[in-house]
């Protein structure tokens, strides 16, 4: 089984308007509500690929009920921990003709008792399972929470995939995650360098491998993606034609597509192909991608071995 963990799920409230005027009444032209969070995005794309998975995490209040209900309507299994207090956050995204503004909620406080319930769920994992840790850590949890989780499941030989930034990612490498997925900007931030070529990306990607990552998947936006595999092989994918409508969730979709491709074909080349198609399909959609659109783009993805 594949388990995704979203520690701070959200309702993404996305509104469109011609312009946003401070200090005045603004009226929207369209509005949409989505269940949000990086792990949840991974679960949704895995579901599109008909890959069985369970979404884990913490929810609370009526907003948490919406998140859970929204996923169940899509046929996604959940095993969330219901918090006693607070509300799952609402992230508001205001899109105008010229700009995009985000106002993100902070989310509820998570108690030690509720943290323990998450560990109890992880007790059942085995070496046949995959655990996806994605996104930021809420302020009420310790900064090293991902490290604590990886240490907790280390003896179970679970495949752990981490999609996080900066120190959250660097600090888990000692536990040898199966896959990490930084983008080129995040690599530059992690190493405090300027990335100016593919050779630079390969250099620092290999450093991440030396630090413990088994597979390093680097997304490069409009320049495609690079995979440095555990066997030392390097693959690069292109980007299909399309207009970017929504960059939120594209990286998560790439992770989910990679997982689905690897599970179905046991090939890193095919995993990268499906990952690149899934990420692009979400980027070209207003919400996370559909299976039909992903399948349409797969034929446009060329994977070459460097």
MIZAFI-278740 format. One record per atom (N, C-alpha, C): x, y, z. Coordinates in steps of 0.05 Angstrom, whole numbers, padded with zeros to 5 digits, always signed. Layout:
BEGIN
XYZ
...
REM end
This chain:
BEGIN
+00017-00024+00000
+00000+00000+00000
+00018+00025+00000
+00007+00046-00012
+00021+00072-00012
+00005+00090+00007
+00020+00102+00025
+00008+00120+00045
+00020+00148+00040
+00003+00168+00038
+00012+00196+00036
+00006+00210+00062
+00024+00227+00070
+00021+00242+00095
+00020+00272+00089
-00002+00284+00097
-00006+00313+00095
-00011+00323+00124
+00009+00336+00136
+00007+00344+00164
-00012+00367+00168
-00014+00384+00147
-00030+00409+00150
-00048+00413+00126
-00068+00395+00122
-00085+00397+00098
-00100+00424+00098
-00111+00430+00075
-00125+00456+00072
-00148+00454+00053
-00166+00474+00055
-00184+00479+00033
-00172+00502+00017
-00167+00497-00008
-00157+00518-00025
-00180+00532-00038
-00184+00557-00030
-00206+00574-00041
-00194+00592-00062
-00200+00585-00087
-00188+00599-00110
-00209+00617-00123
-00202+00643-00124
-00221+00662-00136
-00208+00677-00159
-00223+00684-00179
-00214+00700-00201
-00229+00726-00203
-00215+00748-00208
-00227+00774-00212
-00209+00791-00231
-00220+00812-00241
-00205+00828-00260
-00181+00842-00245
-00187+00854-00222
-00166+00867-00207
-00173+00867-00177
-00153+00869-00160
-00157+00869-00131
-00150+00897-00121
-00169+00910-00108
-00165+00937-00098
-00166+00936-00067
-00144+00944-00054
-00142+00944-00025
-00161+00966-00014
-00173+00959+00009
-00190+00979+00022
-00217+00983+00009
-00225+00965-00009
-00250+00968-00023
-00264+00941-00024
-00290+00941-00031
-00305+00917-00035
-00298+00905-00063
-00288+00880-00063
-00281+00867-00088
-00300+00844-00093
-00308+00841-00117
-00326+00819-00124
-00313+00800-00144
-00316+00774-00139
-00302+00754-00156
-00319+00747-00180
-00306+00738-00201
-00320+00729-00225
-00325+00699-00224
-00305+00684-00213
-00309+00655-00209
-00295+00647-00183
-00305+00625-00171
-00293+00615-00147
-00294+00584-00146
-00274+00572-00134
-00273+00543-00132
-00261+00535-00105
-00270+00512-00095
-00260+00501-00070
-00247+00474-00076
-00223+00470-00066
-00208+00445-00071
-00197+00435-00044
-00195+00408-00041
-00180+00397-00019
-00151+00399-00026
-00135+00413-00009
-00107+00418-00015
-00087+00407+00004
-00062+00408-00004
-00040+00396+00011
-00024+00378-00007
+00002+00378-00004
+00019+00364-00023
+00014+00334-00023
+00012+00322+00001
+00006+00294+00002
-00021+00287-00010
-00040+00304-00005
-00067+00300-00016
-00066+00302-00046
-00050+00320-00057
-00047+00322-00086
-00035+00296-00097
-00016+00285-00083
-00004+00259-00092
-00025+00237-00092
-00042+00236-00071
-00063+00216-00069
-00082+00219-00093
-00089+00244-00100
-00109+00248-00121
-00098+00238-00148
-00072+00244-00154
-00061+00234-00179
-00057+00204-00179
-00049+00193-00156
-00047+00164-00155
-00074+00151-00160
-00095+00164-00150
-00122+00154-00155
-00129+00155-00185
-00120+00176-00198
-00125+00178-00227
-00111+00155-00242
-00088+00147-00231
-00074+00125-00244
-00083+00097-00234
-00104+00097-00218
-00116+00073-00207
-00096+00058-00190
-00079+00073-00175
-00060+00061-00156
-00072+00064-00128
-00076+00042-00115
-00089+00042-00089
-00071+00058-00069
-00083+00075-00053
-00068+00090-00033
-00087+00100-00011
-00075+00108+00011
-00089+00119+00034
-00077+00145+00042
-00094+00166+00045
-00085+00192+00054
-00086+00194+00084
-00063+00200+00096
-00061+00203+00125
-00056+00233+00131
-00061+00240+00156
-00055+00267+00165
-00074+00276+00187
-00076+00302+00192
-00092+00312+00213
-00113+00331+00202
-00138+00328+00210
-00160+00346+00202
-00176+00354+00226
-00190+00377+00224
-00207+00385+00246
-00229+00404+00237
-00251+00405+00252
-00272+00423+00246
-00287+00418+00221
-00305+00437+00214
-00322+00434+00190
-00305+00435+00164
-00282+00449+00166
-00264+00450+00142
-00251+00423+00138
-00244+00409+00160
-00233+00383+00158
-00254+00363+00146
-00279+00367+00154
-00300+00349+00143
-00302+00353+00113
-00299+00378+00103
-00300+00383+00074
-00277+00369+00060
-00253+00370+00071
-00230+00358+00059
-00234+00327+00057
-00243+00315+00079
-00247+00286+00079
-00269+00279+00060
-00291+00294+00060
-00314+00288+00042
-00307+00291+00013
-00291+00312+00007
-00283+00317-00021
-00266+00293-00032
-00249+00283-00015
-00232+00260-00024
-00249+00235-00027
-00267+00230-00009
-00284+00207-00010
-00302+00207-00035
-00311+00232-00043
-00327+00234-00068
-00311+00225-00092
-00284+00228-00091
-00267+00220-00113
-00257+00191-00111
-00267+00178-00090
-00259+00150-00086
-00232+00146-00074
-00222+00166-00060
-00196+00164-00047
-00199+00155-00018
-00184+00135-00010
-00186+00125+00018
-00171+00145+00036
-00182+00149+00060
-00169+00166+00080
-00169+00152+00107
-00150+00160+00122
-00148+00150+00150
-00137+00173+00167
-00151+00196+00165
-00142+00220+00179
-00147+00218+00209
-00131+00232+00224
-00134+00235+00253
-00151+00261+00257
-00174+00257+00270
-00192+00280+00276
-00182+00294+00301
-00174+00319+00298
-00165+00334+00321
-00188+00344+00338
-00184+00347+00364
-00206+00355+00382
-00212+00384+00380
-00192+00401+00373
-00196+00430+00373
-00187+00442+00346
-00197+00466+00340
-00188+00481+00318
-00201+00473+00291
-00191+00485+00270
-00202+00480+00243
-00179+00476+00223
-00183+00457+00205
-00164+00455+00183
-00164+00482+00168
-00141+00489+00159
-00137+00516+00148
-00150+00520+00121
-00155+00546+00115
-00164+00554+00089
-00143+00571+00076
-00134+00564+00052
-00114+00579+00037
-00129+00593+00014
-00128+00619+00014
-00142+00635-00006
-00122+00644-00028
-00129+00639-00053
-00113+00646-00075
-00129+00665-00094
-00120+00690-00096
-00134+00710-00111
-00119+00714-00138
-00133+00707-00160
-00120+00710-00186
-00133+00733-00201
-00117+00753-00209
-00127+00775-00226
-00115+00773-00254
-00122+00791-00271
-00112+00791-00298
-00081+00795-00298
-00070+00807-00277
-00042+00814-00278
-00025+00801-00255
-00038+00789-00236
-00023+00780-00212
-00038+00757-00198
-00024+00746-00178
-00035+00725-00162
-00026+00730-00133
-00046+00730-00114
-00040+00735-00086
-00050+00712-00070
-00034+00703-00050
-00042+00681-00033
-00043+00690-00004
-00064+00681+00010
-00066+00685+00039
-00071+00657+00051
-00051+00647+00065
-00052+00620+00075
-00057+00620+00105
-00076+00602+00113
-00082+00599+00142
-00059+00584+00156
-00060+00584+00182
-00038+00572+00198
-00045+00543+00205
-00070+00536+00208
-00078+00509+00215
-00080+00505+00245
-00091+00483+00254
-00096+00478+00282
-00071+00468+00297
-00072+00469+00323
-00051+00459+00340
-00054+00429+00343
-00032+00414+00341
-00033+00385+00343
-00019+00376+00369
-00034+00362+00386
-00024+00354+00412
-00007+00329+00411
+00008+00324+00432
+00025+00300+00434
+00008+00274+00432
-00016+00275+00444
-00033+00252+00442
-00041+00246+00413
-00046+00267+00398
-00054+00263+00370
-00031+00255+00353
-00007+00264+00359
+00017+00255+00345
+00021+00225+00350
+00016+00216+00374
+00019+00188+00380
+00000+00171+00363
-00023+00181+00357
-00042+00167+00341
-00031+00162+00313
-00016+00182+00303
-00004+00179+00276
+00017+00156+00277
+00033+00156+00298
+00053+00135+00300
+00040+00107+00302
+00017+00106+00315
+00003+00080+00317
-00006+00070+00289
-00013+00089+00272
-00021+00081+00245
+00004+00072+00229
+00027+00084+00235
+00052+00076+00221
+00062+00049+00230
+00053+00040+00253
+00062+00014+00264
+00055-00009+00245
+00034-00006+00229
+00026-00028+00211
+00041-00029+00185
+00059-00010+00179
+00073-00010+00154
+00093-00033+00152
+00098-00043+00128
+00117-00064+00123
+00136-00056+00100
+00154-00074+00093
+00173-00069+00072
+00159-00068+00044
+00134-00077+00043
+00119-00076+00018
+00105-00049+00014
+00107-00031+00033
+00092-00006+00032
+00110+00017+00025
+00097+00038+00015
+00111+00063+00008
+00098+00086+00024
+00115+00103+00036
+00105+00126+00052
+00115+00151+00039
+00096+00169+00033
+00102+00195+00020
+00099+00217+00041
+00121+00231+00046
+00121+00254+00064
+00124+00279+00047
+00104+00296+00047
+00104+00318+00028
+00094+00344+00042
+00108+00366+00037
+00099+00392+00046
+00113+00401+00071
+00104+00424+00081
+00116+00436+00105
+00106+00423+00130
+00120+00429+00152
+00112+00419+00178
+00098+00442+00194
+00074+00437+00205
+00060+00458+00220
+00077+00468+00243
+00071+00493+00251
+00086+00505+00273
+00083+00490+00300
+00061+00476+00303
+00057+00462+00328
+00072+00436+00330
+00085+00427+00309
+00102+00403+00309
+00131+00410+00308
+00148+00393+00319
+00177+00399+00318
+00188+00400+00290
+00209+00416+00286
+00221+00419+00260
+00232+00393+00248
+00239+00375+00266
+00251+00350+00256
+00231+00327+00255
+00205+00334+00251
+00184+00313+00252
+00187+00293+00230
+00195+00301+00206
+00200+00282+00185
+00222+00263+00192
+00243+00273+00205
+00265+00256+00214
+00255+00236+00234
+00239+00245+00253
+00228+00227+00273
+00212+00204+00260
+00196+00211+00240
+00179+00191+00227
+00197+00171+00212
+00218+00181+00198
+00235+00163+00183
+00251+00145+00202
+00259+00155+00224
+00273+00139+00244
+00254+00117+00255
+00229+00125+00259
+00209+00107+00270
+00204+00083+00252
+00204+00087+00226
+00198+00066+00207
+00223+00053+00194
+00246+00062+00203
+00272+00054+00190
+00275+00023+00190
+00269+00011+00212
+00273-00018+00214
+00253-00034+00197
+00231-00021+00188
+00211-00035+00172
+00218-00036+00143
+00240-00022+00135
+00248-00021+00107
+00227-00011+00088
+00211+00009+00098
+00191+00021+00082
+00204+00039+00061
+00194+00040+00036
+00203+00059+00016
+00192+00086+00024
+00209+00105+00030
+00200+00132+00038
+00207+00152+00017
+00188+00168+00008
+00191+00189-00011
+00187+00216+00002
+00206+00234-00001
+00204+00260+00013
+00204+00282-00008
+00183+00299-00006
+00181+00323-00023
+00179+00346-00004
+00202+00358+00003
+00203+00380+00022
+00226+00398+00013
+00229+00420+00028
+00249+00440+00020
+00271+00444+00041
+00293+00454+00032
+00316+00463+00049
+00323+00442+00070
+00324+00451+00095
+00334+00434+00117
+00315+00410+00122
+00289+00414+00116
+00270+00391+00120
+00279+00368+00103
+00289+00374+00079
+00299+00353+00061
+00327+00344+00068
+00345+00363+00072
+00373+00356+00077
+00375+00338+00102
+00359+00344+00123
+00362+00330+00148
+00352+00301+00148
+00336+00294+00128
+00326+00266+00127
+00344+00248+00110
+00363+00259+00096
+00379+00243+00077
+00394+00221+00091
+00401+00224+00116
+00416+00203+00130
+00399+00178+00134
+00373+00180+00130
+00356+00156+00132
+00350+00144+00104
+00365+00153+00084
+00365+00141+00057
+00337+00139+00045
+00324+00161+00041
+00297+00160+00027
+00300+00148+00000
+00279+00134-00009
+00279+00121-00035
+00279+00142-00057
+00265+00164-00053
+00263+00184-00074
+00260+00212-00060
+00275+00232-00071
+00270+00259-00064
+00264+00275-00090
+00249+00297-00088
+00242+00311-00112
+00246+00342-00108
+00270+00351-00107
+00274+00380-00107
+00271+00392-00135
+00265+00417-00136
+00266+00430-00163
+00293+00445-00165
+00298+00457-00188
+00324+00469-00191
+00328+00494-00173
+00307+00508-00167
+00309+00531-00149
+00315+00522-00121
+00303+00500-00112
+00307+00490-00085
+00336+00479-00082
+00347+00467-00102
+00375+00458-00101
+00393+00482-00098
+00388+00503-00112
+00404+00527-00110
+00403+00538-00081
+00379+00538-00069
+00376+00548-00042
+00390+00530-00022
+00387+00504-00026
+00399+00485-00007
+00430+00487-00005
+00442+00491-00028
+00471+00493-00029
+00482+00522-00031
+00463+00541-00031
+00470+00569-00032
+00488+00575-00055
+00479+00566-00079
+00495+00569-00103
+00477+00580-00126
+00489+00587-00148
+00474+00594-00172
+00476+00571-00191
+00453+00561-00200
+00452+00540-00220
+00451+00552-00248
+00470+00546-00264
+00471+00558-00291
+00472+00538-00313
+00473+00512-00307
+00475+00492-00328
+00465+00465-00318
+00460+00447-00337
+00453+00419-00330
+00475+00406-00314
+00500+00412-00321
+00523+00401-00306
+00522+00409-00277
+00514+00434-00271
+00511+00442-00243
+00490+00426-00229
+00467+00421-00242
+00446+00406-00229
+00455+00377-00224
+00469+00365-00243
+00479+00338-00239
+00499+00337-00216
+00516+00357-00214
+00536+00358-00193
+00523+00358-00166
+00504+00376-00162
+00491+00378-00136
+00470+00356-00131
+00459+00346-00153
+00441+00322-00150
+00457+00298-00140
+00481+00294-00151
+00498+00272-00142
+00507+00276-00113
+00511+00302-00105
+00517+00307-00077
+00495+00298-00059
+00470+00303-00067
+00447+00294-00051
+00446+00263-00049
+00454+00250-00071
+00456+00220-00070
+00478+00212-00051
+00501+00225-00051
+00523+00218-00033
+00514+00223-00004
+00496+00241+00000
+00487+00247+00028
+00466+00227+00037
+00456+00210+00018
+00438+00189+00027
+00414+00183+00009
+00405+00202-00008
+00382+00197-00025
+00388+00174-00045
+00369+00156-00048
+00373+00134-00067
+00368+00143-00096
+00346+00158-00100
+00339+00168-00126
+00333+00198-00123
+00344+00214-00142
+00340+00243-00141
+00325+00251-00166
+00301+00262-00163
+00285+00271-00186
+00284+00302-00184
+00295+00315-00205
+00298+00344-00205
+00279+00355-00226
+00260+00371-00217
+00241+00384-00236
+00253+00411-00244
+00251+00418-00269
+00263+00442-00280
+00243+00460-00294
+00218+00458-00287
+00197+00475-00299
+00196+00470-00329
+00198+00491-00345
+00196+00489-00374
+00219+00474-00387
+00240+00467-00372
+00262+00453-00383
+00261+00423-00378
+00239+00413-00367
+00236+00385-00363
+00244+00375-00336
+00254+00351-00335
+00263+00339-00309
+00286+00320-00314
+00302+00316-00292
+00325+00298-00293
+00322+00278-00270
+00327+00253-00275
+00328+00233-00255
+00356+00221-00253
+00367+00222-00229
+00392+00208-00223
+00384+00184-00206
+00386+00160-00219
+00375+00136-00206
+00395+00124-00187
+00385+00105-00171
+00401+00092-00151
+00424+00075-00163
+00420+00068-00189
+00440+00052-00203
+00461+00070-00217
+00457+00096-00215
+00476+00115-00227
+00468+00124-00255
+00447+00113-00265
+00437+00121-00292
+00424+00148-00290
+00427+00164-00311
+00415+00191-00312
+00396+00193-00335
+00372+00202-00330
+00352+00205-00351
+00342+00234-00351
+00334+00243-00375
+00323+00270-00377
+00297+00269-00394
+00277+00283-00385
+00252+00285-00400
+00248+00313-00410
+00233+00315-00431
+00225+00341-00442
+00199+00350-00429
+00187+00372-00439
+00161+00382-00430
+00143+00383-00454
+00118+00372-00452
+00100+00373-00475
+00090+00402-00480
+00077+00406-00502
+00066+00432-00509
+00041+00437-00492
+00038+00462-00483
+00014+00469-00467
+00018+00496-00454
-00004+00507-00444
-00004+00532-00430
-00007+00528-00400
+00012+00539-00385
+00011+00536-00356
-00012+00552-00344
-00030+00538-00330
-00053+00550-00317
-00050+00549-00287
-00035+00530-00277
-00035+00525-00248
-00010+00510-00241
+00009+00525-00229
+00034+00512-00221
+00031+00497-00195
+00010+00503-00179
+00006+00490-00153
-00001+00461-00158
+00014+00442-00146
+00007+00414-00149
+00022+00400-00171
+00036+00415-00188
+00049+00403-00211
+00072+00384-00201
+00088+00394-00182
+00109+00377-00171
+00098+00353-00157
+00076+00356-00142
+00064+00333-00128
+00054+00313-00149
+00043+00323-00171
+00033+00305-00192
+00056+00290-00205
+00079+00303-00207
+00103+00289-00218
+00111+00266-00200
+00111+00271-00174
+00118+00250-00154
+00098+00227-00157
+00072+00233-00158
+00052+00212-00160
+00055+00196-00186
+00060+00210-00208
+00063+00196-00234
+00088+00178-00233
+00109+00188-00221
+00134+00172-00218
+00128+00146-00202
+00114+00149-00180
+00107+00126-00164
+00090+00106-00180
+00070+00116-00194
+00052+00099-00209
+00068+00085-00232
+00085+00100-00246
+00101+00088-00267
+00120+00067-00258
+00133+00072-00235
+00152+00053-00224
+00138+00028-00215
+00115+00032-00202
+00099+00008-00192
+00089-00009-00215
+00081+00004-00237
+00070-00012-00259
+00091-00025-00277
+00114-00011-00280
+00134-00020-00300
+00161-00028-00288
+00166-00021-00263
+00192-00026-00250
+00215-00017-00267
+00210+00006-00279
+00230+00019-00297
+00232+00048-00290
+00257+00058-00285
+00260+00086-00279
+00254+00103-00303
+00260+00093-00327
+00254+00109-00351
+00224+00114-00353
+00208+00092-00350
+00179+00095-00352
+00168+00111-00328
+00180+00108-00305
+00171+00124-00282
+00175+00154-00287
+00197+00161-00299
+00202+00189-00306
+00182+00199-00327
+00177+00182-00347
+00159+00189-00368
+00131+00196-00357
+00120+00178-00340
+00094+00182-00329
+00094+00205-00309
+00116+00208-00295
+00118+00231-00276
+00118+00257-00291
+00133+00259-00313
+00134+00284-00328
+00107+00290-00341
+00093+00270-00351
+00067+00274-00363
+00046+00283-00342
+00048+00271-00318
+00029+00278-00297
+00033+00306-00287
+00059+00314-00283
+00065+00341-00274
+00056+00362-00294
+00061+00357-00319
+00054+00376-00340
+00024+00378-00343
+00010+00355-00341
-00019+00355-00343
-00032+00372-00321
-00022+00371-00297
-00033+00388-00276
-00026+00417-00281
-00001+00422-00290
+00007+00450-00295
-00011+00463-00317
-00021+00446-00335
-00037+00456-00357
-00067+00456-00351
-00074+00449-00326
-00102+00446-00318
-00108+00466-00295
-00134+00471-00290
-00142+00489-00268
-00142+00475-00242
-00144+00448-00242
-00142+00432-00218
-00122+00410-00223
-00120+00390-00205
-00101+00368-00211
-00111+00354-00236
-00093+00342-00250
-00098+00331-00277
-00117+00307-00276
-00130+00302-00298
-00146+00278-00302
-00129+00256-00316
-00137+00232-00313
-00123+00209-00325
-00123+00212-00356
-00145+00222-00367
-00147+00224-00396
-00126+00244-00407
-00123+00266-00392
-00104+00286-00402
-00075+00277-00398
-00070+00263-00376
-00043+00251-00372
-00036+00232-00395
-00055+00214-00401
-00050+00195-00423
-00046+00208-00449
-00059+00231-00453
-00056+00246-00478
-00027+00257-00481
-00016+00266-00458
+00010+00278-00458
+00034+00258-00458
+00028+00234-00449
+00050+00214-00447
+00064+00210-00473
+00049+00210-00495
+00061+00205-00521
+00080+00228-00530
+00077+00251-00516
+00095+00274-00523
+00120+00275-00506
+00122+00257-00487
+00145+00257-00469
+00167+00239-00480
+00190+00251-00485
+00214+00237-00494
+00234+00235-00471
+00242+00211-00465
+00262+00207-00443
+00288+00197-00456
+00309+00212-00451
+00335+00205-00461
+00354+00198-00439
+00373+00180-00444
+00393+00173-00425
+00418+00189-00429
+00427+00204-00409
+00450+00221-00411
+00476+00206-00406
REM end
